[in-house]
Amino acid sequence: MTERSAAGGGIGEEALVPRAHRMPGTRHPVTGRLPDFFIVGQPKSGTTALHHMLRRHPQIFLPDNKEPWFFATELHERRPPRPAGTPVTLDEYAALFAAAAPEQRAGEATPLYLWSHTAADAIAEVVPDARIVAILREPASLLRSLHLQFLETYIETETDLRRALELEDARREGRQLPRHTYWPAALAYSEHVRYVEQLRRYERHFGCERMLVLIYDDYRRDNLAAARSVLRFLEVDDGVPLEPAEVNPTVGVRSQRVHEIVHALTVGRGPFSQATKRALKLLVPRRLRRDPWRAAKRRLLYAEPQPPDEQLMAELRVRYRPEVVALSEYLGRDLVTEWGYDRLP
């Protein structure tokens, strides 16, 4: 387990007292409870399971809204359908933590904060004494899982990972973007594996002693041990019983065309979409609509993902070997060998 943090530097009781904060770029303080810690990433690296385990700890408060997206301006390039409770103002954001008890550590988890170029600065301006938790994953497997996740969540429509990677330059210029994507910048896949650059953005503000960096492989082998390392980092009781969690598994989309049609029907605003939703409301009681529909939708749209293209995986490992070398040096851990990058041609 890699834990890039120094001893000492405790959070202190003063961090548990609500205080005035300013939203970046404003002069008006906002009074209210804000997080003591942030789980900043990566996507598809166990952050949902970690959130699930931590929020059961009596000394930790995590809101129901796992990913507020608040401090990453890139996540608001095109507004997606906003889930209920997604904050826009700092007052709305602080309201997510209003139920936290004074003795609890409050936190939130938005995995794309690590990828974001703005989140570290924004968090530091509002919560300068925050603690930061990150989980890092081997680059090729991360990009494959991330691509599948983006297909599932309508961010991506190109089903071939190789082709999606080839589209990066065009998409940076605003060309060949999926019509309804709401996070276009996230489709620059290579930006997700600039690990040292990402970590240094947080180190610049919070220092190594306020950062905990975990490795996904360790987490997969023993996620309870990983969760307990987070508890120690947050200076709460790490002897509280925890339940291992396996959530948010990677899936494959059966048919991209059917997937897009179902999405258009369920979130669209056109006459046909609205008529379909009205008919559903008339035919099915509210209490029966949500969970059974989600289960049926999952069976209809998703299946086990296809095996990875091993040739492409090897090419990606060659491409991103410098990132792994740099990360190994940064963390003081030989990830080159652990991830098999020493065996590349």
C-alpha positions in Angstrom: 0.0 0.0 0.0 1.4 3.4 -1.0 0.6 6.1 1.5 2.2 9.4 0.4 1.7 11.3 3.6 3.8 12.3 6.6 3.2 11.6 10.2 1.7 14.5 12.2 -0.1 17.4 10.6 -3.4 16.4 12.3 -6.6 17.9 11.2 -7.3 19.3 14.6 -10.5 20.2 16.3 -10.7 23.6 14.7 -11.4 21.9 11.4 -14.6 20.5 12.8 -16.1 24.0 13.6 -18.2 25.6 10.9 -16.5 28.7 9.6 -16.8 31.4 7.0 -15.7 30.6 3.5 -15.4 32.5 0.2 -16.3 31.1 -3.1 -13.4 31.5 -5.5 -13.6 34.9 -7.2 -16.0 36.4 -4.7 -15.7 38.8 -1.8 -18.7 37.5 0.1 -18.1 34.9 2.9 -20.3 31.9 3.1 -20.9 30.5 6.6 -21.5 26.8 6.9 -19.9 23.4 7.2 -17.7 22.3 4.4 -15.7 19.1 3.9 -12.6 18.3 5.9 -11.5 15.8 3.2 -11.9 15.1 -0.5 -11.7 11.8 -2.4 -10.5 13.3 -5.7 -10.1 10.3 -7.9 -9.5 8.4 -10.1 -12.7 7.2 -11.8 -13.1 3.4 -12.1 -10.6 2.9 -9.3 -12.8 2.0 -6.3 -13.9 5.4 -5.1 -17.6 4.5 -5.1 -16.9 1.4 -2.9 -14.6 3.5 -0.6 -17.4 6.1 -0.3 -19.9 3.3 0.5 -17.7 2.0 3.3 -16.6 5.3 4.8 -20.1 6.7 5.1 -21.1 3.8 7.5 -18.4 5.0 9.9 -20.0 6.9 12.8 -17.2 9.5 12.9 -17.5 10.3 9.2 -20.2 12.2 7.3 -20.5 11.8 3.5 -23.6 13.2 1.7 -25.9 11.1 -0.3 -24.8 13.0 -3.4 -21.5 11.2 -3.9 -20.2 13.4 -6.8 -21.2 17.1 -6.4 -18.8 18.1 -9.2 -18.7 21.5 -7.6 -15.0 22.5 -7.7 -14.3 21.4 -11.3 -15.4 24.0 -13.8 -14.7 21.6 -16.7 -17.6 19.5 -15.5 -20.0 22.3 -16.3 -19.0 22.9 -20.0 -22.4 21.7 -21.1 -25.0 21.3 -18.5 -26.2 17.7 -18.1 -29.7 17.0 -16.7 -28.9 18.0 -13.1 -29.7 15.3 -10.5 -31.7 16.5 -7.6 -29.4 18.1 -5.0 -26.5 18.9 -7.4 -25.2 22.3 -6.1 -24.6 25.4 -8.1 -23.7 27.9 -5.4 -21.4 27.6 -2.5 -24.5 27.9 -0.1 -26.1 25.0 -1.9 -22.8 23.0 -1.7 -22.5 23.7 2.0 -26.1 22.6 2.5 -24.9 19.0 1.6 -22.9 18.9 4.8 -25.4 20.7 7.1 -26.4 17.4 8.8 -22.8 16.5 9.8 -22.3 16.4 13.5 -19.5 18.7 15.0 -17.5 15.6 16.0 -17.6 14.1 12.5 -15.2 14.4 9.7 -17.1 15.6 6.6 -16.0 14.7 3.1 -17.1 14.3 -0.5 -16.0 12.2 -3.4 -15.8 13.5 -7.0 -13.4 11.2 -8.9 -12.8 13.7 -11.8 -11.4 16.3 -9.4 -8.0 14.7 -9.9 -8.3 15.1 -13.7 -9.6 18.6 -13.4 -7.1 21.5 -13.9 -9.2 23.8 -11.8 -10.4 21.7 -8.8 -7.2 21.8 -6.7 -7.0 25.6 -6.8 -10.7 26.0 -6.1 -10.7 23.6 -3.2 -7.6 25.3 -1.7 -9.2 28.7 -1.9 -12.3 27.6 0.0 -11.0 24.8 2.2 -7.2 25.4 2.5 -6.7 22.8 5.3 -8.5 20.0 3.5 -7.1 16.5 3.3 -6.9 14.8 -0.1 -7.3 11.1 -1.0 -6.5 9.6 -4.4 -6.6 6.1 -5.8 -4.4 5.5 -8.9 -4.8 2.7 -11.4 -2.6 1.2 -14.1 -3.0 3.5 -17.2 -4.1 1.0 -19.9 -6.7 -0.7 -17.7 -7.9 2.7 -16.4 -8.5 4.0 -19.9 -10.4 0.9 -21.0 -12.7 1.0 -18.0 -13.1 4.8 -18.3 -14.1 4.4 -22.0 -16.7 1.7 -21.1 -18.0 4.0 -18.3 -18.3 7.0 -20.7 -20.3 4.8 -23.1 -22.6 3.7 -20.4 -23.2 7.3 -19.2 -23.7 8.9 -22.6 -20.5 10.9 -22.5 -19.0 8.9 -25.3 -20.6 7.3 -28.4 -17.5 5.9 -30.2 -17.5 2.2 -29.2 -14.0 1.4 -30.4 -11.4 2.5 -27.8 -8.6 2.8 -30.4 -10.8 5.1 -32.5 -11.8 7.1 -29.5 -8.2 7.7 -28.6 -7.4 8.7 -32.2 -10.2 11.4 -32.0 -8.5 13.2 -29.1 -6.9 16.0 -31.2 -10.1 16.7 -33.2 -12.1 16.8 -30.0 -9.8 19.2 -28.3 -10.6 21.5 -31.2 -14.3 21.0 -30.7 -14.8 18.6 -33.7 -16.3 15.2 -33.9 -17.8 15.4 -30.4 -20.7 13.2 -29.5 -23.9 15.2 -30.0 -25.2 15.1 -26.5 -22.0 14.8 -24.5 -21.9 17.0 -21.4 -18.2 16.6 -20.5 -16.4 17.1 -23.8 -13.0 17.8 -22.3 -13.1 14.5 -20.4 -12.9 12.7 -23.8 -9.2 13.7 -24.0 -8.3 10.3 -22.6 -4.6 10.9 -22.2 -5.3 13.7 -19.8 -6.6 11.2 -17.3 -3.2 9.4 -16.9 -0.9 12.4 -16.3 -0.5 11.2 -12.7 2.4 13.2 -11.4 1.1 16.4 -13.0 -2.3 15.8 -11.3 -0.8 15.0 -7.9 1.5 18.0 -8.0 -1.5 20.3 -8.4 -2.7 19.2 -5.0 0.7 18.9 -3.4 1.3 22.6 -4.3 -1.6 23.6 -2.1 -1.9 20.9 0.6 1.6 19.4 0.9 2.4 15.7 1.0 1.4 15.4 4.6 -2.2 16.2 3.8 -2.3 13.8 0.8 -2.9 10.0 0.8 -2.2 8.2 -2.5 -3.4 4.6 -2.7 -2.8 2.1 -5.5 -5.9 0.4 -7.0 -4.2 -3.1 -7.1 -3.8 -2.9 -3.3 -7.4 -1.8 -3.0 -8.6 -4.7 -5.1 -6.7 -7.2 -3.1 -7.9 -5.9 0.3 -10.3 -3.0 0.2 -10.9 -3.2 3.9 -7.2 -2.6 4.6 -7.3 0.3 2.1 -10.3 1.8 3.9 -8.6 1.5 7.2 -5.6 3.4 5.9 -8.0 6.2 5.0 -9.5 6.1 8.5 -6.0 6.5 10.0 -5.2 9.3 7.7 -8.4 11.1 8.8 -7.5 10.4 12.4 -10.7 8.5 13.2 -11.2 5.1 14.9 -9.8 2.5 12.4 -11.1 -0.4 14.6 -14.8 0.2 13.7 -16.1 -2.9 11.8 -16.4 -2.2 8.1 -18.1 -4.2 5.3 -16.3 -4.7 2.0 -18.1 -3.2 -0.9 -18.2 -4.1 -4.6 -20.2 -1.4 -6.4 -20.3 0.3 -9.8 -18.9 -2.7 -11.9 -17.7 -2.1 -15.4 -20.2 -3.1 -18.0 -20.4 -3.2 -21.8 -23.2 -1.6 -23.9 -25.1 -4.2 -25.9 -26.1 -1.8 -28.7 -25.0 1.8 -28.9 -28.0 2.6 -31.1 -30.5 1.1 -28.7 -28.7 2.8 -25.8 -29.0 6.2 -27.4 -32.7 5.7 -28.2 -33.5 4.7 -24.6 -31.6 7.7 -23.3 -33.4 10.0 -25.7 -36.8 8.6 -24.5 -36.0 8.9 -20.8 -34.4 12.3 -20.7 -35.6 13.9 -23.9 -38.0 16.9 -24.1 -39.6 16.3 -27.4 -43.3 15.5 -27.9 -42.8 11.7 -28.4 -40.5 11.5 -25.4 -42.9 13.4 -23.2 -45.8 11.3 -24.3 -43.9 8.1 -23.5 -43.1 9.3 -20.0 -46.7 10.4 -19.4 -47.9 6.9 -20.5 -45.5 5.3 -18.2 -46.7 7.4 -15.3 -50.3 6.4 -16.0 -49.6 2.7 -16.3 -47.1 2.2 -13.5 -47.4 3.5 -10.0 -44.5 5.7 -8.8 -43.2 3.2 -6.2 -42.9 0.6 -9.0 -41.3 2.8 -11.7 -37.8 3.5 -10.4 -36.1 0.3 -9.3 -37.8 -2.2 -11.6 -37.2 0.1 -14.6 -33.6 0.5 -13.7 -33.2 -3.3 -13.4 -35.0 -3.9 -16.7 -33.0 -1.1 -18.4 -29.7 -2.7 -17.1 -30.7 -6.1 -18.5 -31.7 -4.7 -21.8 -28.8 -2.4 -22.4 -25.7 -3.9 -20.7 -23.7 -7.1 -20.7 -20.4 -8.3 -19.5 -17.7 -6.2 -21.4 -15.8 -7.8 -24.2 -12.2 -8.9 -23.4 -9.7 -6.2 -23.8 -7.7 -5.8 -27.1 -4.4 -7.0 -25.8 -2.5 -5.5 -28.7 -4.0 -2.1 -28.0 -3.3 -2.6 -24.2 0.3 -3.3 -25.0 0.5 -0.2 -27.2 -1.0 1.9 -24.5 1.5 0.6 -22.0 4.4 1.5 -24.3 2.9 5.0 -24.8 2.4 5.7 -21.1 5.5 4.0 -19.7 7.1 7.5 -19.0 4.1 8.4 -16.8 4.6 5.2 -14.8 8.3 5.7 -14.5 7.6 9.3 -13.2 4.9 8.1 -10.8 7.2 5.4 -9.4 9.9 8.0 -8.7 7.3 10.4 -7.2 5.8 7.8 -4.9 9.0 5.9 -4.1 7.4 2.7 -5.3 8.4 0.5 -8.2 5.2 0.5 -10.2 7.1 -0.1 -13.4 7.7 -3.7 -12.2 4.4 -4.2 -10.4 2.4 -3.2 -13.4 4.6 -5.2 -15.8 6.1 -2.2 -17.6 9.6 -3.6 -17.2 8.6 -6.4 -19.7 7.6 -4.1 -22.5 9.5 -4.3 -25.8 
